């Protein structure tokens, strides 16, 4: 009899083990209480010349979309959008007017007020 009882319990034990192994919480887009960028620093140009042209594409993960973008140097860089709608989507930067800058932020804020920054340097 004890063996029969053990065999009946086996599927439930397997189910419990598989559920506990999944890790729980979050998803591939990141945790809802943390905000991530695919990169946190961008450097373009050279010490003696500031760059003009296309910059990187930056992906946003986690937090609670949509995400608002704030550009601290609009005369020197242009963002292709002001709002990123979904986690995992991106925005891109274009450098304009040959404006040099050192560690100037692009601020990303999610719907709940979580903040993160991308630090941008152009030239020396």
Secondary structure, DSSP 8 states (H G I E B T S, - for coil): -HHHHHHHHHHHHHHHHHHHTT--S--TT--TT-EEES-SEEEESBTTB---EEEEEEEEEESSS-EEEEES-TTTEEES-SEE-STT-EEEEEE-TT--EEEEEEEEE-TT--EEEEEEEE--
